[in-house]
């Protein structure tokens, strides 16, 4: 078990390094090729847009053997990245966009595939810890990989970054080969598993999955919604150089690494719903801290967001892994990813429009929405707890001796 845990953490580090380096360089490359910042920004949209097709793409994982499929996706991604070696000028800009779309599709399949494979390789007690370690590894790579990618791009150009990034999924595929699966990675799909509505039905039907996924979706959407507001706070309100955003990114990354290391223990003690609520509250607290006109508090707020945001994601992923039937895990995991990350497609442009009101109103609105979501989740949990604990008594209701149970 411990061996598999280390392998999955290594997989997260390698895949996180390659994707973080290439996601930054793709935009820089397109900017240099076209001279247009608007066109360069579209590379990010190409990466995120495929998440909206999560329920359909996740169905592949329930119809095929999951490990071979994930390995094949990684190898296909490596081939796509090597194709960037053919880029020579503006006429090949479309190839960068095509590879960005391939990255987006691979994210959906690989993330859902890993979520589905972990319960087959680890015990239920280890899932929370390993999910937290994987989150810390990925966040750590987000601190290192962009610097390496940008430096290599400035030194040798986009081809060198593409080649380096292409090596990462090949190494990941090799690591998947040596993971020991303790039980079959998927059940035999039923006819119902092929329904596009299955993932939504499972999410909506089980509160232990639904609540953490919704809390993660709200927090992630609000993180995109306040991006433009954070720029306004730093530049307009605090009157600091744009380079200060790098300090905030580092503080948030450090918080994410720390949060990932401790979230497993919290999941074991409190469960996914409680951890999801706590993470959303921390994210809201970080948004409020960013509204204060003192830069050290802004840095502290970034670190707080760094702790809270991964907690919501890890809680949701762990809930999906532990409460979903094995035969449906691929589709449900992909649908959950769509529910968590899909709203970003709308939240980011809405935040860009809302920032015209100033930097603080979007941050206050995001915090209020998060508090509202956690209040609803906590109230629902309290009511369910009272109903579950309340004793039930039965008495004869009529001459036919029917038993009617009433809540006492």
Secondary structure, DSSP 8 states (H G I E B T S, - for coil): -HHHHHHHHHHHHHHHHHHHHHHHHHHHHHHHHH--HHHHHHHHHHHHHGGGGHHHHHHHHHHS-HHHHHHHHHHHHHHHHHGGGG--SGGGHHHHHHHHHHHHHHHHHHHHHHHHHHHHHS-HHHHHHHHHHHHHHHHHHHHHHHHHHHHHHHHH-HHHHHHHHHHHHHHHHHHHHH---SS-SS----GGGG-TTHHHHHHHH-HHHHHHHHHHHHHHHHHHHTHHHHHHIIIIIS---TTHHHHHHHHHHHHHHHHHHHHHHHHHHH-HHHHHHHHHHHHHHHHHHHTSS-HHHHHHHHHHHHHHHHHHHHHHHHHHHHHS-GGGHHHHHHHHHHHHHTTHHHHHHHHHHHGGG-HHHHHHHHHHHHHHHHHHHHHHHHHHHHHHHS-EEEEE-STT--EEEEE-
